[in-house]
Amino acid sequence: MQNVTEAAAYTLQFINQTQKSIFLTGKAGTGKTTLLREIIATTHKNTVVVAPTGIAALNAGGVTIHSMFQLPFSAFIPSYEANSQFTETVKFENKETLRRHFKMNNVKRNVIKNMELLIIDEVSMLRADLLDAIDFMMQTVRRNSQAFGGVQVLFIGDLLQLPPVIRDEEWRTLRNYYKGKFFFHSHVIQQNPPLYIELSKIYRQTDDDFISVLNNLRNNQISAQDIQFLNQYVKPDFDLKNYEGYITLTTHNAKADSINEQSINDLAGREYSYQPFIVSDFPEKIFPVEENLKLKVGAQVMFVKNDLSFEKRYFNGKMGIIKSLSPEEIFVYFPEENKTIEVEKYEWKNIRYKVNELTKEIEEEVLGTFAHYPLKLAWAITVHKSQGLTFDKAALDVSQVFLPGQAYVALSRLRSLNGLILLSPMQMNGISNDQDVMDYALNKATDDILEKSLHFETKNFIHNYLINSFNWTDLTQEWRNHRFSYNENAAASEKAKHAMWAHKRLEIIEQLSDPSQKFINQLNKIFNTETVDLYFVQERVEAAYVYFFKPMDKLVTDLLQKMAEIQKFKKVKEFYEELAFLDDLQTKAVLRLMKAKLLIEIVVAGETICKEKLTSPAIKNFKSNKLEKIREEFQMSNTDIFKPDEPVVRYTAKKLDKNEPKAVKKTTVEETYDLWIEKNSVQDIARMRKLTVQTVETHLIKLIQAKKVEIADVLPYDKILALREAFEFYQEESLNGLKEKHGDEFTWDELKMFKASIN
C-alpha cells in the first residue's frame, strides 16, 4: 500500500493529466479534506463540487447535488419503460418523466456544458439511484452518451462512515434494479468503474495498538482480544462535571441535546445570546451552526471550523471553556495550553456556479453569506455530527450502536487512548460493517496498477485533448445552421441584410474542415504507436496552430464586431442572441486551441500540468482585449452608436481583472483588502461581497492588526484622539468595561480597531 504522499501525488496527477474517474477514500484522519482543497486550488479543469446534503456541500465549498442538477427529491428508476409512481409516502421518477419534467435555467446548463471535473464529496451518503440520475441528466444536457457526459468525476468519502438512506417502501421497488444502495451499485459505476485510490497514512492517531484496533474494527476483524483491550477503558460512573475537556459521543440527537441543555442550565451566571449576520440568500436549512448561540461563562464549547488565520489558534473539534462574555465579545480559554483567545465570527458562503463569459471558466457566485461564531456547546455530540472532527478527550456512549461503522467513527475521533472513556462495555454485536463495502474495498489499486494506469491514461488524455482541440465538426454545423436560418426571414428584416456576411464566415470555417480532419488523422497515427515521439507531436501542433489560429481568431473578431454593429437597431434581440451563441462556441474553440499549444509545451518540458501553467495572459485576456479594441474602433468611426461608457456587448459590462480566477484562492480578509486599496468604502465592499458592514469592519480590524491598513485611513482624527485618551490607563482583556463607561461615544468596532492598532 502506498503512503499518503504517493497516494495524494497519484490523485493529483490522475486529476490533472487524465480523464480517468477516481474514487478517493481513506480511514478517518488520513487527510481527504486537505487533499480536496489542494485539488480545487491547483487543477486546471473547470470544476464543480457537490455533496448529498446542504451542510456537507457548505463544508466542501460547493452546492447540493439536487440544486446543481435540478433533481426532484424522489427515487429514480434507471429505465424509460418503468412506470413512475407518486403516492403520499413514496415517489419514483424514471428517465422519461425526469426528462419531461426537467427544467433548468441557462446558467446551470452552461455550467454543466463547460464542466470538466465533477467532485462529489461525502460519497458514502450518495444513493445508487441518485448517481444514475446525475449521469442521465449530464448526458442529456451535454448531448454526450459517455458516462457523465464525458466529464471526469472524483468521488471522495469513507464508505465505512455515513451510509445512504433508503426507506423500506423505496427499496421494495429499487431492489428490482439495484443489488445494493451504495454509489458503486449504480449502473454507471458498474459499467464504468473508477480507479480506487486509498490514503493510508493516519495523521490523527500515532499509537500502534490503537490504530490496530481501529483497523480491525473497520475491516470486520474485531476480535475478543480487541474488545477486551478496549473495555479496560470502561468507567460507567465517570462524572464529566468533574473532568473538563471531555465530550460525550452518543448515538441519538435527543440525548446529546439533553446533556448540553442540562449542563448549561446548571451553570450560574448570565446567559448571553448571539445571532448571525445573514446577507441575501442563505436558506435556514443549511445554517452551519445554531442560529441562536446561547453561552455562559464556564460553558464547554467546541470549534466547528479551522482557524483560517496565520496563527491557526484552533481547529475543527478543538475544545475550550468560555472565560468571559459581553454582547460583542467571546473569550475562550484552553486549559492545557493555558491560553485565551477572542473568537471572531466565521463566514460561510452560499454559492452557485456560473460560466465567465470572457474566459469560459466556471466561477463561484456568492448568493448570500452567514457570519457567526464557529462554536457549539460541547458537553455532548452525536456520532453522526462528529464525523470529520478530532478530539483529545471523549466519553463514548456507544452501547446502542445501530448502524454499521458507528463504533468505528466514534472511536476514530480520538487522537489517542489517553483521552478515551467508555461509559459502557463494548459489545460484539451491532458493530460489523457492510459486507458490500468490504467487498468493494478489494478493488483497491496497487502501486503497480496505479503506475501503469497513469502512463496509459496520460497518453490518452494528451491524445484526446489535442484531437478535440482541432475537431470543429459541431462548430461548423452550428455555423451552417446559422447561415441557413437567414432563408426563413423576410427580406425586409434586419437579419436578412447580413446573410452575405454569414455566408462568407461559413466559407471560412468550412475551408478549415478538410485540413483539420487530416491533422487529426495524423495525430491518431502518431499516438497509435507504443512510444510517442512528443517532440514530433509538438512540432506538428505548433505548425497546425500557425495554420489554423489566424482564421479561427478572425471569426471571433467578426462575431464581436457584428454584435456591436447591430445593437443600434430595434427588433434584433433574437438575431443578437444567435450571434452570441455562436460567439460562445467560437471563443471556446480558440481558447482551447491556445491551451492545446501550451499543453504540449508543458508535457515536452516534463513539467506538471496544473492551473498555474495551463494559462497565460494571452488566454486570460483574450476576449477582453478584443472587446476593448472593438470599442476603440467604434468610438473612432461610429461615435454616434455608443454612449460614452456603454459596453460593446451587453453581457460583458464587468471588467475582467475583478473576475479573473486566481491561482491561489484568497482568504475573505484578503478579498476585502483588495477592494479597500481600490478606494472602495466599507459600505461598497459590503454590497459587492454580499457581507454586512459589521463583517467588513471585522476584516479591517484584522488588517489594522496586521499593519496592512492604517487606522487613520478608517477613522477620523478626532475619533482616534478620543480613543487614545479612553485607552490610556485601560488594562483589561475585554473591552466591555470601556464600552459600558463610554456608551455610544464609541462603537464596538471602533474600540476593536483602536485596540488592534496599539497591539
C-alpha positions in Angstrom: 0.0 0.0 0.0 1.3 3.4 -1.0 1.8 6.0 1.7 -0.2 9.2 1.7 2.3 11.3 -0.2 2.3 8.8 -3.1 -1.5 8.4 -3.0 -2.0 12.1 -2.9 0.5 12.7 -5.7 -1.1 9.9 -7.8 -4.6 11.5 -7.2 -3.4 15.0 -8.3 -1.7 13.5 -11.4 -4.8 11.5 -12.4 -7.0 14.6 -12.0 -4.7 17.0 -14.0 -3.3 14.7 -16.7 -6.0 12.1 -17.3 -9.8 11.8 -17.8 -10.0 8.7 -15.6 -12.6 9.0 -12.8 -11.3 8.3 -9.3 -12.7 7.1 -6.0 -10.6 8.6 -3.3 -11.1 7.1 0.1 -9.2 6.7 3.4 -9.6 6.0 7.0 -10.6 8.7 9.4 -7.8 11.2 9.8 -5.9 10.5 6.6 -6.3 13.9 5.1 -9.1 13.6 2.5 -10.4 17.1 3.1 -6.9 18.6 2.9 -6.3 16.9 -0.4 -9.7 18.1 -1.7 -8.7 21.7 -1.0 -5.4 21.2 -2.8 -7.2 19.7 -5.9 -9.6 22.6 -6.1 -6.8 25.1 -5.7 -4.4 23.6 -8.4 -6.5 21.8 -11.1 -6.6 23.5 -14.5 -10.0 22.0 -15.2 -13.4 23.7 -14.9 -14.5 22.2 -11.6 -17.8 21.9 -9.7 -18.1 20.5 -6.2 -21.3 18.9 -5.0 -22.4 16.9 -1.9 -25.6 15.0 -1.0 -26.7 17.4 1.8 -26.7 21.1 2.3 -24.3 21.1 5.3 -21.9 18.7 3.5 -21.9 20.9 0.4 -21.3 24.0 2.6 -18.3 22.4 4.3 -16.9 21.3 0.9 -17.3 24.7 -0.6 -19.8 23.5 -3.1 -23.5 23.1 -3.8 -26.0 20.3 -3.2 -26.5 17.6 -5.9 -30.2 18.3 -6.2 -29.7 22.0 -6.7 -26.9 21.6 -9.2 -28.7 19.1 -11.4 -32.3 20.2 -10.7 -33.3 16.7 -9.5 -36.5 16.1 -7.6 -36.5 14.6 -4.1 -37.8 11.2 -5.3 -36.3 7.8 -6.1 -35.1 7.2 -9.6 -35.7 4.1 -11.7 -33.0 3.9 -14.4 -35.3 2.9 -17.2 -37.6 4.5 -19.8 -40.2 1.8 -19.6 -40.9 1.6 -15.9 -43.9 3.4 -14.6 -43.4 6.4 -12.4 -45.1 6.2 -9.0 -46.4 9.0 -6.9 -48.3 8.3 -3.7 -48.5 10.0 -0.3 -45.5 8.1 1.0 -43.3 7.3 -2.0 -42.3 9.0 -5.3 -40.4 7.5 -8.2 -39.2 9.1 -11.4 -38.0 7.3 -14.5 -35.9 8.5 -17.4 -38.9 9.6 -19.4 -40.6 11.6 -16.6 -37.3 13.1 -15.4 -36.6 14.4 -18.9 -40.2 15.6 -19.4 -40.4 17.5 -16.1 -36.8 18.7 -16.5 -36.4 22.5 -16.2 -33.0 24.1 -15.9 -32.0 27.7 -16.4 -29.3 28.7 -18.9 -26.8 29.5 -16.1 -26.8 25.9 -14.9 -26.9 24.4 -18.4 -23.9 26.5 -19.3 -22.0 25.3 -16.2 -22.8 21.6 -17.0 -21.8 22.1 -20.6 -18.4 23.7 -19.6 -17.7 21.3 -16.7 -14.6 19.2 -17.0 -14.3 17.8 -13.4 -17.1 17.0 -11.1 -16.2 16.4 -7.4 -18.7 14.5 -5.3 -17.8 14.8 -1.6 -19.2 12.6 1.3 -19.9 9.9 -1.3 -20.7 7.4 1.4 -24.2 9.1 1.6 -24.8 9.0 -2.1 -27.5 6.6 -3.2 -27.1 4.4 -6.3 -30.2 5.7 -7.9 -29.3 9.3 -7.4 -25.9 8.8 -9.1 -27.7 7.3 -12.1 -30.0 10.3 -12.2 -26.9 12.6 -12.2 -25.4 10.6 -15.0 -28.6 10.7 -17.1 -29.0 14.5 -16.6 -25.4 15.2 -17.6 -25.6 13.1 -20.7 -28.9 14.8 -21.6 -27.6 18.4 -21.1 -24.2 17.8 -22.7 -25.7 15.7 -25.5 -22.9 13.1 -24.9 -23.7 9.5 -24.3 -20.4 8.8 -22.4 -20.6 8.3 -18.7 -21.4 11.6 -17.0 -21.5 13.2 -20.5 -17.7 12.8 -20.8 -16.9 14.6 -17.5 -14.3 13.2 -15.2 -15.6 12.5 -11.7 -13.8 12.4 -8.4 -15.7 10.6 -5.7 -14.5 11.3 -2.1 -15.5 9.7 1.1 -15.2 6.8 3.5 -17.8 4.2 2.9 -17.5 2.9 6.4 -18.9 6.1 7.8 -22.3 7.6 7.0 -24.3 5.2 4.7 -27.1 6.2 2.2 -30.6 6.4 3.5 -33.3 4.5 1.5 -36.7 3.8 3.0 -38.1 0.3 3.0 -41.0 1.3 0.7 -38.5 2.7 -1.8 -36.2 -0.3 -1.6 -39.0 -2.7 -2.4 -39.1 -1.2 -5.9 -35.4 -0.2 -6.3 -34.2 -3.7 -5.4 -35.5 -4.8 -8.8 -32.9 -2.6 -10.4 -30.0 -2.5 -7.9 -28.0 -5.0 -6.0 -27.4 -2.5 -3.2 -27.8 1.1 -2.1 -24.2 2.5 -2.3 -22.9 4.6 -5.1 -20.8 1.8 -6.5 -24.1 -0.2 -7.0 -25.2 2.3 -9.6 -25.4 1.2 -13.3 -23.0 3.9 -14.4 -20.3 2.8 -11.9 -20.9 -0.9 -12.6 -20.3 -0.2 -16.3 -17.5 2.5 -15.8 -15.7 1.7 -12.5 -13.5 4.5 -11.2 -9.9 3.9 -10.1 -9.9 3.1 -6.4 -7.2 5.1 -4.5 -6.8 5.0 -0.7 -5.0 7.4 1.6 -3.4 5.1 4.1 -1.2 7.2 6.4 -3.1 8.2 9.5 -2.3 11.6 10.9 -4.9 11.7 13.8 -3.5 8.7 15.7 0.1 7.6 16.4 -0.5 4.8 18.9 0.1 1.5 17.1 -2.2 -0.5 19.4 -5.0 2.0 18.9 -4.5 2.0 15.2 -4.5 -1.8 15.1 -7.9 -2.0 16.9 -9.4 0.7 14.7 -8.2 -1.2 11.6 -9.7 -4.4 12.9 -13.0 -2.7 13.7 -13.1 -1.1 10.3 -12.3 -4.4 8.5 -14.8 -6.5 10.4 -12.0 -8.4 12.0 -12.6 -7.2 15.6 -11.6 -10.0 18.0 -12.5 -10.8 21.6 -9.0 -9.7 22.5 -9.6 -6.3 20.8 -12.9 -5.9 22.8 -11.1 -6.9 26.0 -8.4 -4.3 25.2 -11.0 -1.5 24.7 -13.0 -2.5 27.7 -10.2 -1.7 30.1 -11.2 2.0 29.4 -14.8 1.4 30.7 -15.8 3.7 33.5 -19.6 3.6 33.9 -19.6 6.0 36.8 -17.4 8.6 35.1 -18.7 12.1 36.1 -17.9 14.5 33.3 -18.7 17.5 35.5 -15.5 16.8 37.5 -13.3 16.5 34.3 -13.1 19.4 32.0 -12.5 18.9 28.3 -14.4 15.6 27.8 -17.2 15.4 25.3 -19.8 12.7 25.3 -20.3 10.9 21.9 -23.8 9.3 21.8 -25.9 7.8 19.0 -29.1 9.8 19.5 -29.7 13.5 18.9 -32.2 13.8 21.8 -29.6 12.5 24.3 -26.9 14.9 23.1 -29.2 17.9 23.2 -30.4 17.0 26.6 -26.9 16.7 28.0 -25.9 20.1 26.5 -29.1 21.9 27.7 -28.9 20.5 31.2 -25.2 21.3 31.5 -25.5 25.0 30.5 -28.6 25.3 32.8 -26.5 24.0 35.7 -24.0 26.9 35.3 -24.6 30.0 37.4 -24.4 33.5 35.8 -25.9 35.4 33.0 -26.8 33.7 29.7 -25.8 35.6 26.6 -27.4 35.0 23.2 -25.6 35.6 19.9 -27.2 35.9 16.4 -25.6 35.5 13.0 -25.2 38.2 10.3 -27.1 36.9 7.3 -26.9 38.7 3.9 -29.1 37.9 0.9 -29.8 34.3 0.1 -28.8 31.8 2.8 -31.6 29.3 3.5 -32.2 28.2 7.0 -32.0 24.5 6.1 -28.2 24.9 5.5 -27.4 27.0 8.6 -24.0 25.5 9.6 -24.5 26.3 13.3 -27.4 27.0 15.6 -28.9 30.4 14.7 -29.3 31.3 18.4 -26.0 30.6 20.2 -26.6 30.6 23.9 -23.5 30.8 26.2 -22.5 31.3 29.8 -19.1 31.8 31.4 -17.8 28.3 32.2 -19.6 26.6 29.2 -17.7 23.9 27.4 -17.6 24.7 23.7 -16.1 23.2 20.6 -14.9 25.0 17.4 -16.6 23.7 14.3 -14.1 25.2 11.7 -10.4 25.5 11.3 -8.8 28.9 12.0 -8.0 30.4 8.7 -5.6 33.0 10.1 -1.8 32.5 10.1 -1.9 31.8 13.8 -4.0 28.6 13.5 -5.2 29.0 17.0 -8.0 26.4 16.8 -9.1 23.5 14.6 -12.4 21.8 13.8 -13.2 19.9 17.0 -10.9 21.8 19.4 -12.5 22.1 22.9 -12.3 25.1 25.2 -14.0 26.8 28.1 -15.9 30.2 27.9 -13.8 32.6 30.0 -15.7 35.8 29.6 -18.6 37.2 27.6 -20.0 40.5 26.6 -22.6 41.5 24.0 -19.9 41.7 21.3 -17.1 39.5 22.7 -16.4 35.9 23.4 -13.2 34.8 25.0 -12.3 31.0 25.1 -9.7 29.5 27.4 -7.7 26.4 26.5 -6.7 24.9 29.9 -4.0 22.5 28.6 -2.2 25.4 26.8 -3.1 28.0 29.5 -4.1 30.3 26.6 -7.1 32.5 26.0 -8.2 33.8 22.6 -11.0 36.1 21.4 -13.3 34.3 19.0 -14.1 36.1 15.7 -17.1 35.4 13.5 -16.6 33.0 10.6 -18.1 33.5 7.2 -19.9 30.7 5.4 -20.9 31.3 1.7 -23.9 30.0 -0.2 -22.7 29.9 -3.7 -23.8 28.9 -7.2 -21.6 28.2 -10.2 -21.6 30.3 -13.4 -19.5 30.5 -16.6 -17.4 33.6 -17.0 -18.5 34.9 -20.4 -15.0 36.2 -21.1 -12.7 33.3 -20.1 -15.3 30.5 -20.4 -14.2 29.3 -17.0 -16.5 28.1 -14.2 -16.5 30.5 -11.3 -18.3 30.8 -8.0 -21.0 33.4 -7.5 -21.8 34.3 -3.9 -25.6 34.3 -3.3 -25.5 35.0 0.4 -23.3 34.8 3.5 -23.8 33.7 7.0 -21.4 35.1 9.6 -21.5 33.6 13.1 -19.2 32.4 15.9 -17.8 29.0 14.9 -18.8 27.4 18.2 -21.3 25.0 19.7 -21.9 23.6 23.1 -19.7 20.6 23.6 -20.6 18.5 26.6 -22.2 16.1 24.1 -22.5 15.4 20.3 -23.9 12.6 18.2 -21.6 10.2 16.4 -23.2 11.4 13.2 -22.3 15.0 13.7 -18.8 14.2 15.0 -17.7 13.0 11.6 -14.6 14.9 10.5 -13.8 16.2 14.0 -10.8 15.4 16.1 -11.0 15.2 20.0 -8.3 14.9 22.6 -10.8 13.6 25.2 -14.1 11.8 24.7 -16.5 9.7 26.7 -18.2 7.2 24.3 -21.8 6.1 24.9 -21.9 3.5 22.1 -23.8 0.7 23.8 -26.8 1.3 21.4 -24.9 1.4 18.1 -27.5 1.0 15.4 -25.6 1.5 12.2 -22.5 -0.3 10.7 -19.5 1.8 11.3 -20.8 3.9 14.1 -18.4 2.4 16.7 -15.5 2.9 14.3 -16.5 6.5 13.6 -16.8 7.2 17.3 -13.5 5.7 18.3 -11.6 7.2 15.4 -12.4 10.7 16.5 -9.9 10.4 19.3 -6.2 11.2 18.9 -5.1 8.6 21.4 -6.3 6.1 24.0 -5.2 8.5 26.8 -8.4 10.5 26.3 -10.7 7.6 25.9 -13.6 6.8 28.3 -16.2 4.1 27.6 -19.4 4.7 29.6 -20.4 1.0 29.0 -18.6 -2.1 27.8 -18.2 -2.6 24.0 -20.3 -5.5 22.6 -19.5 -7.7 19.7 -23.0 -7.3 18.2 -24.1 -4.4 16.0 -20.6 -3.1 15.1 -19.9 -5.0 11.9 -19.5 -3.1 8.7 -21.5 -3.6 5.5 -20.2 -6.6 3.6 -20.8 -5.0 0.2 -18.5 -2.2 1.2 -15.8 -4.6 2.4 -16.1 -6.5 -0.9 -15.8 -3.3 -2.9 -12.6 -2.4 -1.0 -11.0 -5.4 -2.8 -10.9 -3.2 -5.9 -8.2 -1.0 -4.3 -5.5 -0.2 -6.8 -1.9 -1.4 -6.1 1.2 0.7 -6.8 1.8 -1.2 -10.0 -1.7 -0.7 -11.3 -1.6 3.0 -10.5 1.7 3.4 -12.3 0.7 1.6 -15.4 -2.7 3.2 -15.5 -1.3 6.7 -15.1 1.0 6.2 -18.0 -1.7 4.8 -20.3 -4.4 7.3 -19.2 -2.0 10.3 -19.6 -1.2 9.3 -23.1 -4.9 9.0 -23.8 -5.6 12.4 -22.2 -3.0 14.2 -24.3 -4.2 12.5 -27.4 -7.8 13.3 -26.8 -7.1 16.8 -25.7 -5.3 17.6 -28.9 -7.7 16.0 -31.3 -10.7 17.6 -29.6 -8.8 21.0 -29.9 -8.7 20.6 -33.7 -12.1 19.0 -34.2 -14.6 21.7 -35.2 -17.3 19.4 -36.7 -20.0 20.6 -34.3 -18.9 24.2 -34.5 -19.1 24.1 -38.3 -22.5 22.6 -38.2 -23.7 25.5 -35.9 -22.3 28.0 -38.4 -24.1 26.1 -41.2 -27.4 26.1 -39.2 -27.0 29.8 -38.7 -26.3 30.5 -42.3 -29.4 28.6 -43.5 -31.6 30.3 -40.8 -31.4 33.5 -42.9 -33.6 31.9 -45.6 -36.5 31.9 -43.1 -36.6 35.6 -42.6 -38.4 38.1 -44.6 -36.2 40.1 -47.0 -37.2 43.3 -45.2 -35.9 42.1 -41.8 -32.7 43.5 -40.3 -31.2 40.0 -40.1 -31.7 39.3 -43.8 -29.4 42.2 -44.6 -26.5 40.3 -43.1 -26.9 37.0 -45.0 -23.9 37.5 -47.2 -21.8 38.2 -44.1 -22.9 34.8 -42.6 -22.3 33.1 -45.9 -18.6 34.3 -46.1 -17.9 33.3 -42.5 -19.3 29.8 -43.1 -17.0 29.5 -46.1 -14.0 30.3 -43.8 -14.7 27.6 -41.3 -15.7 25.1 -44.0 -12.4 25.6 -45.7 -10.7 24.5 -42.4 -12.7 21.3 -42.2 -10.6 19.1 -44.5 -7.2 20.2 -43.3 -8.3 19.9 -39.7 -9.5 16.3 -40.3 -6.2 15.4 -42.0 -4.3 16.8 -39.0 -6.5 14.8 -36.6 -5.8 11.6 -38.7 -2.1 12.4 -38.4 -2.3 12.7 -34.6 -4.2 9.4 -34.4 -1.5 7.7 -36.3 1.3 9.2 -34.1 -0.5 8.2 -30.9 -1.3 4.7 -32.2 2.3 3.7 -31.6 3.7 2.2 -28.4 6.2 5.0 -27.9 5.0 8.5 -28.8 7.6 11.0 -30.1 6.4 14.0 -28.1 8.9 16.4 -29.8 7.5 15.5 -33.2 4.0 16.0 -31.8 5.0 19.4 -30.5 6.4 20.3 -33.9 3.2 19.3 -35.7 0.9 21.0 -33.2 2.8 24.3 -33.5 2.7 24.1 -37.3 -1.1 23.4 -37.1 -1.5 26.2 -34.7 0.1 28.7 -37.0 -2.1 27.5 -39.9 -5.4 27.5 -38.1 -5.2 30.2 -35.4 -5.5 33.2 -37.7 -8.8 32.3 -39.4 -10.3 30.9 -36.2 -9.3 34.0 -34.3 -10.7 36.3 -37.1 -14.1 34.6 -36.7 -14.3 35.6 -33.1 -13.4 39.2 -34.0 -16.0 39.2 -36.8 -18.7 38.0 -34.5 -18.0 40.6 -31.8 -17.9 43.3 -34.4 -21.2 42.2 -35.9 -22.8 42.0 -32.4 -21.6 45.6 -31.7 -22.8 46.8 -35.1 -26.4 45.6 -34.8 -27.0 46.9 -31.3 -28.2 50.3 -32.7 -31.2 48.6 -34.4 -34.5 47.7 -33.0 -36.1 44.2 -33.1 -32.7 42.4 -33.3 -32.8 40.6 -29.9 -33.2 37.1 -31.4 -30.6 37.8 -34.0 -28.2 39.1 -31.4 -28.7 36.0 -29.2 -28.0 33.7 -32.2 -24.7 35.5 -32.7 -23.9 35.4 -29.0 -24.4 31.6 -29.1 -22.0 31.3 -32.0 -19.5 33.6 -30.3 -19.6 31.4 -27.2 -18.7 28.3 -29.2 -16.2 30.1 -31.4 -14.4 31.7 -28.4 -14.2 28.4 -26.6 -12.7 26.7 -29.7 -10.0 29.4 -30.0 -9.1 29.3 -26.3 -8.9 25.5 -26.5 -6.6 25.9 -29.4 -4.3 28.2 -27.4 -4.3 25.8 -24.4 -3.5 22.8 -26.7 -0.3 24.5 -27.8 0.5 25.3 -24.2 -0.3 21.7 -23.0 2.2 20.1 -25.4 4.9 22.6 -24.4 4.3 21.7 -20.7 4.4 17.9 -21.4 7.6 18.1 -23.6 9.3 20.2 -20.9 8.4 17.5 -18.3 6.5 19.9 -16.2 3.4 19.3 -14.1 0.1 20.0 -15.7 -1.8 22.4 -13.4 -3.9 25.5 -13.3 -1.0 27.9 -13.0 0.9 26.6 -16.0 -2.0 25.9 -18.4 -2.9 29.5 -18.8 -1.2 32.7 -19.9 -2.0 36.5 -20.1 -3.0 36.0 -23.7 -5.6 33.3 -22.7 -6.9 35.2 -19.7 -7.3 38.5 -21.6 -8.2 37.1 -25.0 -11.7 38.3 -25.2 -11.5 41.4 -23.0 -8.6 42.6 -25.3 -10.8 42.1 -28.4 -13.7 43.9 -26.9 -11.5 46.8 -25.9 -10.1 47.1 -29.4 -13.6 46.9 -31.0 -14.8 49.6 -28.6 -11.9 51.9 -29.6 -12.6 51.2 -33.3 -16.3 52.0 -33.0 -15.7 55.1 -30.9 -13.4 56.4 -33.6 -15.5 55.6 -36.6 -19.1 55.5 -35.2 -19.2 57.8 -32.2 -23.0 58.1 -32.6 -23.5 54.4 -32.0 -22.4 54.3 -28.3 -22.9 56.3 -25.3 -19.5 57.2 -23.6 -19.5 54.4 -21.1 -21.7 51.8 -22.8 -20.1 48.4 -23.2 -19.7 47.0 -26.7 -21.6 43.8 -25.9 -24.4 43.6 -23.4 -23.1 40.7 -21.4 -19.5 42.0 -20.9 -20.1 45.0 -18.7 -17.8 43.7 -16.0 -14.0 44.2 -16.2 -12.0 41.0 -16.5 -9.5 41.9 -13.8 -12.1 41.8 -11.0 -13.4 38.4 -12.1 -10.2 36.7 -13.2 -9.7 33.3 -11.5 -6.7 33.3 -9.1 -4.1 30.5 -9.0 -4.4 30.6 -5.2 -7.8 31.3 -3.6 -7.6 34.3 -1.4 -8.9 34.5 2.2 -12.0 36.5 2.8 -9.9 39.2 4.6 -7.6 39.4 1.6 -10.5 39.9 -0.8 -11.7 42.8 1.4 -8.2 44.2 1.4 -8.0 44.2 -2.4 -11.2 46.2 -2.6 -10.1 48.5 0.2 -6.9 49.5 -1.6 -9.0 50.3 -4.7 -10.6 53.0 -2.5 -14.0 51.4 -2.1 -15.9 52.4 1.0 -16.9 49.9 3.7 -20.5 50.1 2.5 -19.4 49.4 -1.1 -17.3 46.4 -0.1 -20.2 45.0 1.9 -22.5 45.4 -1.1 -20.1 43.9 -3.6 -19.2 40.9 -1.4 -22.7 40.3 0.0 -21.5 40.9 3.5 -22.7 43.0 6.4 -21.0 46.3 7.2 -20.0 44.8 10.6 -18.3 41.9 8.8 -16.3 44.2 6.6 -15.3 46.2 9.7 -14.2 43.0 11.4 -11.9 42.4 8.3 -10.5 45.9 8.7 -9.7 45.2 12.4 -7.6 42.2 11.3 -5.9 44.3 8.6 -5.1 47.1 11.1 -3.6 44.5 13.4 -1.5 43.1 10.6 -0.3 46.6 9.8 -1.7 46.5 6.3 -4.3 49.2 6.9 -3.7 52.4 8.9 -6.4 53.3 11.4 -6.1 56.9 10.2 -7.5 55.7 6.9 -10.5 54.3 8.6 -11.4 56.6 11.5 -11.4 60.4 11.6 -8.5 62.1 13.5 -10.8 63.5 16.4 -12.2 60.0 17.0 -8.7 58.5 17.2 -7.7 61.2 19.7 -10.7 60.4 21.9 -10.0 56.6 21.7 -6.4 57.2 22.6 -7.5 59.1 25.8 -10.0 56.4 26.6 -7.4 53.6 26.3 -4.7 55.4 28.3 -5.0 53.5 31.5 -7.1 50.6 30.4 -5.5 47.2 31.0 -8.4 44.7 30.8 -8.5 41.9 28.2 -12.2 42.6 27.4 -13.4 45.8 26.0 -16.7 45.5 27.8 -15.7 47.9 30.7 -14.7 50.6 28.2 -18.0 50.2 26.3 -20.0 50.4 29.5 -18.1 53.5 30.6 -18.3 55.4 27.3 -21.6 54.1 26.0 -22.5 55.4 22.5 -19.4 57.6 22.2 -17.6 54.6 20.6 -19.0 51.6 18.7 -17.7 48.2 19.4 -15.8 48.1 16.1 -14.1 51.5 16.8 -12.9 50.1 20.1 -11.6 46.9 18.5 -9.9 48.9 15.7 -8.0 51.1 18.1 -7.1 48.1 20.3 -5.8 46.3 17.1 -3.7 49.4 16.2 -1.8 49.5 19.5 -1.2 45.7 19.9 
